[in-house]
Amino acid sequence: MSELKEVIREAIDNASVVRYSRDGLDYEGEDSFGYVVGISSEWLVTHYIADHLRLDGYDAVRIDDLTDFTTDCERARFLARCVEMKAQSPLPPTGIRVDSTRELLESVVENFTVVMLHREHVSPDECELGTLKMVSDESYALRWMTPTAEWEDDESVYRFDDVTRVTFGSEYETTLAGIAGLIDWEAPPG
């Protein structure tokens, strides 16, 4: 683990694009790419580089789930050139706290309104989109949002310990939050 922390620290210091994956959780052969913009003993947060070759929101994954993490690959160097050509700069998400899963979720909802949660160890093919409606010391409940930005109530309560990935601030989540009237919508340039 200390070797991983060293590579992460180097990636932060050099503002390098990183490739990371989580065997058994990510689809086989699917790597994620981004700039490390936050870290704690539990969570790694990247400014995510989407398939359309630009920065698009944030991706938080549990450090213990990482099975591959590197800055040394051709795809990472290519993506860094794409981001640079588009005059984009990785930025840490404002107001996000990563010291615990509870703090992460609460701060994401406070600052980004809508969050997408993955609980891949217990529900590998599902994710939840919405906003927090209840929080306790060890669990939370969501006000669910459908893919068409409509609200659904669900009485399910989930454990913070089961959350494996948190995504927020992407065009997808932001568009749905705008359609739902949660934020003032500003169309991105281009």
C-alpha positions, 0 to 999 in steps of 0.5 A: 500500500505504501508503494501505491501511496507513493505513486499517487503522491507523485501523480499529484505532485506532477499533475499527471493523468493516471490510469486506475482500475479495480479488478472484479468491480470494473468491467473487464478491460475497462480502465478509468483515467483522470487527475488525482484531486483528492485523497484520504486513507479511504478515498481517491478522487479524480477529475475524470476524463470521459470517453469524449476526451475531456474532463467531465466530473469527478470519480471517487473510488475506495483506495483498498479496491484499486488493483492497478494505478499508474501514470506510465501508459500511452493512453494517459499521455494521449489524454493529457494532450487532449485535455491540454489542447482543449485548454482544460485544467484539473481542479479539486472539487470545491467543498468536498471532504473525503475523510469518511464515506459519510462526509464524502456523500454529505459534501457532494450533495451540499456542493453538487446536489445530485450524486451517483452511488455504486455498491458493487460488492453487494449490487454489482450491476446497479447504481443509485442516482439522487440526493440524500434524504436521511443520514445516520452514523452508519447508513443513508437513504436516497431520494432517487432520481430516474434517468428522466430526472423524475423523483421516486421515493424509496424507503431502502436504507443503505450502509456507508460501508457498502459504497464503492464508487461515487461520481458527481459533477459530470455533464450527466448528473448536472443535466439531470439536476438542471432538468429537475430544477435543482440548479440554475442551468448554464449550457457548457461551451461548445 
